[in-house]
Amino acid sequence: DANELWMVDTRNMQTIDLIIVNRWGNLMAKIEDLEGGWNGKTLGGMDAEDGTYFYKYTAKAINGEEFTGHGFLTLIR
């Protein structure tokens, strides 16, 4: 039951635009809520397969500074 929701640290941010894709580039999640995260499910609500997923985000800080980043996460059920 650990880490049931994967999230990006959004402290001091006013906006976030985060996408998560699988290894084939298929969109798994689109998150625009600062309190949001990925629960390991597909857009259709099915459990995603174990494996490596990639994320990319653009965020804007409270002071107006913009940030971009990317990385990967491993889903293990």
N, C-alpha and C positions, 0 to 999 in steps of 0.2 A: 504493500500500500504506500510505499515511499514514492515521492515525485510523480504524483498522478496528473500533474499539470506542469508542462514546461513553459517557462516565461522568460522574457528578456527583462533585465533591470530597467525600469522606466522612471527611476527617481529623478526629479528635476526636469522631466520632459513634459511638453504640452501636447505633442502628437506623436503617433507611431504608425508606421505602415510596414507590416511584417508579413512575409509570405514564407511558407514551408512547402518544399517540393520533394518528391521521391527521386530515386536515382535516374528515372527516365524523364524527369522534368515535369511530371504531372503535378498540378497544384493539389496540395493536401489541406492547406489552411490559409486563410487570409485574416489577419488580425489587425484591427484598427483601434481597439479599446485598450487604453493604458493599463487596465486591470485584467486584460484578457491573456489567455495562454492557450497552448495546444494540449488537448486531452488524448492524443494518439488515435484520433478517429479521422476517417476520410470525410470529404465534404458531404457525402451521402449518409454519414452517420455510422458506417461500419468500422470495426476495429482495423486499423492499419497493420500491415505485416511487420514483424520484427525486422530491424535493419537500420541502415543509415539514411538520414534525411538531411536536407540542406536548407538553410534559412538565409534570408536577405532582408535587411530592414533599412528604412530611412526614418529618422526621428528628428524632431525639433525641440530644443531645450526651451525652458522658460525664458532665458535671456535672448532667444532668437537664433542661437547657434544651431547649425544643422549637422547631423551625424549620419553616416552610413556604415553598414557593417554586414558581414556574412560569416557563416561558419557551418558546422554540422553537429548533429546530435544522433545518438543511437537509441532506438526504441527497443526495449527488451520487456517482454510480458511476463 
